[in-house]
Amino acid sequence: MPSCSPDCCLLQAVEIVKVWSEDGAGKVVEIPADMTARDVCQLLVYKSHCLDDNAWTLVEHHPILGLERCLEDHELVVQVQASMSSDSKFLFRKNYAKYEFFRNPLNFFPEQMVAWCQESDGSIPQSQLLQNFLNSSSCPEIQGYLYVKEPGRKSWKKLYMFLRRSGLYYSTKGTSKEPRHLQLLSDLEDSNIFTIFTGRKLHNAPADYQFCIKPSKVRSDCKELKMLCAEDEQSRTCWMTAFRLLKYGMVLYQSYNVPQQRKSNLSPFSAPVRSVSENSLVAMDFSGRTGRVIDNPVEAQSAALEEGQTWRKRSQRMNVLGSPSPLHPSSLSTVIHRTQVWFHGRIMREEAHKMIIQQGQVDGLFLLRDSQSNPKAFVLTLCHHQKIKHFQILPCEEDGQVFFSLDDGATKFTDLIHLVEFYQLNRGVLPCKLKHPCTAVAL
C-alpha cells in the first residue's frame, strides 16, 4: 500500500466544526482531533475580539430533543460532534456558573441533600464536601426526591433518589437505602446530564426545573432518555453539579485552575484577563495624602452616596464648559449605553430571564434593557440567590439635565454607564453588587 505523506496525515487529522452564536450567525472552524472545548473557546474569543474571562463555553444543543449542556473544558470537541445527531449544533455562550461551586460550594449543596454512603456512618462537614467529591476513595452522596417521567407515558412518579459514584438510584420503598430496595436508574460513566429547555408543558412536567440523563451513544431516541424534574432551582443545580463532580472529579478542578496557571504563559489564542474578586473590593478614603480603608459601614455608605454626587457634579461641569463633540452631552447620555455588552435593547422580560438562566444564575449576573411599560425608563435584571429580580431605572430632570436613578432620585447618574460602574462597586439598594455582565457575542 502507498504510504501516507505527512501533509496528507495532517489533513486527515483536521475536522470541520461549525459553531453558532446567540444571534443565529455561524462560524466554521477547522480544528485538530485532539482539540479540547476550552481550546476552541479560546480560539473563538481570539477571532471574535472579545474578553477571555474564562466563562465562555461550547454548548451541545439538541433542538428536537429540547436538550442542551455545556461541554467540559477537557472534552474533545470532535469526539462529541461524532455522537451528535444531524440536527444538533454547538453554541458559543457564557456560563458564569461553570466553576462557581469551587468558589461557593455552600450555595450549590444544601445540607439536607448531602449524606455519606453507608460505610461512613454519619454526615460530613460542609467545609470538607468538595474535598470528598474530588477524592475518589471517599463516598459522597446526594439524596432527595425527584420526579421521574415514566417511559412511554406523560405521567411522572415521585421517587426518593440517591446519586453516587456508581450511578443514580431510586428507592422502591420510601426513603430506604438498603441495597435490596435500590434500583439503578442510570450510570455516570457513559452518560451526560442535560438541561431541558422546552418548558414543562411539552412533557407535562410537574415543575419548571427539568433535566435529563442521556446515554452518550444515543443520538435522537427519546426512549433512552431519563427525564427528571426537581422541585426548585437549587435542588436541580445540586443534582446536576454533583453529577459532574462525581463523574469527572479532579479533572474539573484542574480545568478550574488552568487559567491561573496560564497567566504567566498565555496561549496564542488568549487575551490578558483582568479579574477582580468582589471580596477584594473595599471602600477607600483618598481625601488625605494617603488612602485608607473605611471600616465603618455607615461611613462607607455615606462615601458611596458622595461619590454618586461627585459624578453628577462632574457632568454638570461638562455642560458649563461645553463639549468638543458635536453631540451634546445630554444627548450622548441617552444613547452611550447602547455600546455596552450588558445592554440588550428592547428584549422582553421572558427573554431576559432566559439569558440569565442560560449564563449560570450566579450572584451578580445582570443585564440592562429598555422598559416595556415606560418608553423613557430602563430595567436592570439581576440574579441573586438563583432568583431573578427586576429593578426599574427612571429618568429624572434637574436644572435642565437628565439623570438616571434606581432609588427614586436619592442617587443620580448622568448615564447608564456611570450607574453600572457605581453599582459594580457599591451594593446600594440592590441585593448584591453587579458582577457579571450577561452578554452575547456575534461570531
N, C-alpha and C positions, 0 to 999 in steps of 0.2 A: 504493500500500500504506500502511496506517496506521503511523505512526511509533511506535517503542517508547519508552515513558516511562522516565526514569532509574530509577524503582523497579523496573520490570519487568526492565530490563537487570541490575540488581543481583541480583535473584532468580535470574536465569538463570546468573549467574556463580558462584553458591554451589552446592557439591556436598555430598552426604551421604556421609560415610566412617565406617565402624564399625571400632573398634579394640578388640582383646581383650587382657586381662591374663593372667598365667600361671595364675590360679585359675579361668579359664573365664568370668569376667564380661566383659561388653562395654559400650562407651560409644559412643554415636552423636555424631559431631562434624560440625558444618556448617563447611566451610572454603571459601575462595575458590579459584579455579582456579590462582592464582599462588602458593599457599602451599607452602612447602618442608617437607621432612621434619623439619628442625630446628625450624621454627616450630610444627609440630604437636606435637612432643615438648615444647616449652616450654609450649604451651597445656595439655597433659595433666598436666605437672608442676604447673602452677598450679592446675588443677582438682582434682588428687589430693592437694595439700598435701604433696608430697614434695620433698626437697632436689634442686636442679638442679646436679649436679656434672659436667655435660657428657658423661656416659656413657650417657644414655638414647637409645634408638634405636627406629625403627619397623622391624619385621621383616616381610618379604614371605614368607608361609608357604603352601606348597602341599602339603596333606596327602596327596593322591592320588599325586602325583609323589614325595613324600618329600623335598622341597627347601625350603630357606629361605636368605634373605640379608638382611643389614642394609642398608636404604636409605642412600645417601649423604646427608649433610645438605642438599646443594643440590638434590636431586631434587624435582620437583614431584609431590606425592602423587596428585593427580587423574590425571595422565598415567600413573603407574604402575598405579593402580587400573584404568584403562581397558584395560590389557594383561593383566590377571589373569583367570583363569577364575572361574566362579561358586562353586566350592568353596574358593577361596583366600581368605586373610584377612590383615589386619595385626595383628601382636602388638606390645605395648609392653613393652620389655625393656632391661635394661642391657647394654652391651658395652664393657668397660673397654679392650679391645684396639683400639678403633676407630681411634685415632690413636697408639697406643703405638709404632709403628715410627718416628715422628718423634722420639720421646724416646730410644729404644734400638734404633737400626737394626741393630746387630751381632747382636741376638738374632733378627732376622727374616730375615736374608740370609746364610746360610752361605757362607764364602769359595769353596768348591768349586762352588757353584751360580751364581756371578756371573761374567760374562765380557763382553767387548766384542764388537760386531759386527766383521765382517772388516775394515772400514775403519780401525779404531783400532789394530790390530796390538799387542795386549798387554792386560794386566789393569789393573784400576782400583783405586786405594787405597780401602779401605772408608770412610775419612773423607769421600770425595767421592761416595760412592754415591748418597745421596739427592739431592744437587745435580744429578747427571746424570739421575736419574729425572724430576726436575722441569723440566729443561732440554729443550725439545722438539727442539733441534738435536743433542743427543747421542744415542748409541745403546746404552743398557744392554741387557743380555741375560741371561735366566735359562736355565740349561741343566741337564739331568739326566734320569734315567729315570723314566717314568711308565707305569702300566698303563692301557691304553685298552680299553674294552668294545667288542667287535666288533658292528656293527649287526645286530639281529635274532637275536643269539645270546647265550648266557650266558657265553661264554668271553672271556678278557681277553688282550691281547697286550702284552708289554713293549717299549716303544719309547723311543729317545732323543729328547727333545723340546727345542725352543727357543722361548722366549717373547720376542717383540719387539714394538715399537710396531705393526707391520703385522699381527701375529697370532701364533697358536700353530702351530708347525710340528713335524713329526716327520721323522726321517731314514730313508730307505729302505735305507741302507747303514751299519749300525753307528752310530758317533758322528760320521760325516761331516757337515759343514755346507756342503758345496759346493752351489751352487744347484740343480744337476741332481739332487741326492739329497734335496732338501727338498720336502715336500708340506704344503700349508696344511690344518690341521685346523679352525681356527676363527678368525674375525676378532675384534677387540675392540670396534669401533665400535658394532655393532648387537647386542651380546650382553652378558649379565651372568653373573657367576660365583656359584654357589650351593654351600652345604654340603649333603651328602646325609645325612639323619638317620635313615633307615630301617634302618640296620645292614647288615653285609656279606652276610648270608645271603640277603636278598631278591634281590640282583643277583649272588650268587656271587662277590663281590669277593675279591681275594687278601689284602686287609688292611682295617683299620677306617678308613683315612684317605681317604675318598672325597670327591670334589667333582665339579661338573658345570658345563659351559658351556651356557647356554640362550639361544637367539636371542630378542630382546626381543619379537618379534611372535608367537612361538609360545606358545599358552596351555596346551595339555594333551596335545600329541603327543610321546610318549616317543621316537619315531623320530628327532626332530630334536635330541635332547639328546646332547651329547658327554660321556659318562661317563668319569671319570678316577679314578685311585687312586694315591696316593703310598705310599712305604714307611714313613714315620714322620710324626709330627705336625709336626715342624719344617719338613720339606720341603713338606708340604701348605700350611702357613702361608706359606711363602716364595712358592710359586706364586700363591696367592690374593691376597696383598698386592701382589706385583709386577703382577698383572693390574689391580688397582685403580689403582695408581700410573701405569702406562703408559697406561691409558685416560683418567684424569682429570687427572693431573699437578698443576699449580699450583692447580687448583680445590680439591683436598683440603687443600693447605697453607693456603689462605686460610680454609677452613672450620675448620681446626685452630686458627688464630689468632683467629677471631672472638670466642670467649669472653673472651680477654684484652682485646680492643678494646672489649668491651661493659661492662667493669667500671665505667667512669665514666658510661655511658649505658645503663642497664638497660632492656630492653623491658618492656611491661606484663605479659608472661607469665613473666618470670624472677624468681628469688628470689636474695637475696645468697648468694654462694658462698664457703665457707671451704675453701681447698685448701692442704694442707701437703705440700711435696715431702719424700720420705724422705731425700734428701741434705741437707736443711736442718735435720734433727733431730740435735742433738748432746747428749752427756752434760754436765750442768752441776752445779756445786757451789755451793749457796746457804748454806753454813754460816757464811760471813763476812758482812761488811757489804755486799759486792758479789758478784755471781755471777761465776764463772769457768768457762771451758770445760775439761773434763777430757780431756787429750790422750792420757794413758796408758791403753791398752785394758784393762790389768789393773785399774787403779783404777776405770775406767768400769764394768767388770763387777761389782766389789765394791759400787759405788754403786747399781747396779741391784738387786742382791740385798738391800741395806739398805733400798731403797725398798719392796720387796716385804714386808719385815719391818715397816716402818712402817705399811703398810696393815693388816697383821694386828693390830698394837697398837691402831690407831685403832678397829677393830671391837670389840676386847676392852673398850676404854673405854666404848663404846656399851652393851655388855652390863651393865657395872657401873652406869652412870648411868641406865640404863633408856631406853625409847623412848616418845615421845608417841603413837606409832602403836599401835592395838590389835593389830597383827600383830607378833609377836615378831621381832627382827632375824634370829635364826637361821632362822625360818620364811620370812621375806622373802627371804633369800639363796638359797633353793631355788627361787623362782619368779620373781624380778625380771627374770631374763634373758629371759623369755618376751615381754617388751615390746620387745625389741631386733630391729632389721631383719635382723641376721645370724643369728638363731636360727630354726631351721626344724623343731623338734619331732621327731616320730618318723618322719622320712623314711628311706628305705632308702639303703644305700651307693650303689646304682646311680643313684638319683635325685640324690644329692649330686654324683656325677660329672657327670651330665647338666647340672645347673645351672652348675657351674664351667665346663664346656666352652662352654655357650651364652653365658656372660658374658665370655668372652675369654681365659681361661687365661693371664693376666698374673701376674707375680710378686707374691705377697702377697694374691691374691684368696682369700677364706676364708668359711667358714660354720661354725656350731656346730649340733649335732644330738644327740638322745638316742642313747645307745649301744644297739645291738641285743642285745649279749651280756651287758651288765651294767646292770640297770634303775636302779642308783644312779649310774651314770657317764655321761659325755658324750664326744662325739668332735669334735675340731677337724679339719675338712677344709681343706687348704691347697694352693694351687698354687705350684710353684717350678720354673723352667726347663721349663715346659709339661708338668710331671708332677704328678699329683695324689696327695697323701700324706695319711695319716690319723694323728692323734695322740690317744690316749685321755686324757681328763681324769678323774682319780679323786678321789673324796671321801676325806677323812681327818679324824679327830676328835682334838682336843687340848683338854684341860680342859673337856670338855663342849660345845665349839664345833666345828661342821663347817666344814672348809676344802676348797678345790679346788686340785689341783696337776697340772701337766703333767710334772714331773720327779721323780716318786716322793717328793714331800714336801720337796724342797730349797727350793722357793719356793711359798708357800701364799697363797691368796686367799680372802677371805670370801664372794665370789660371783663368778659368771662375768663380770659387767661389769668388775669390777676386774681379773680375769685378762686379758680382751681389751685393756683400756686399757694394762696393763703391757706386753703383747707388741706393741702398736702402737708403743711407744717403745723396746723392748728386744728383740733377737732371742732371747736366751737359748738354750734348747736347740733352737729351731726353725731351719730353713734360711734363713729370711728373716723380716722383721717383717710383722705383719698390716697390710695397707694398704688393701685394697678389700673392703668387706662385700658378699658375694653376697646380693642381696635381690630380692624381688618386690614389686610394688605392686598393690593392689586398686583397680581403676578404679571 
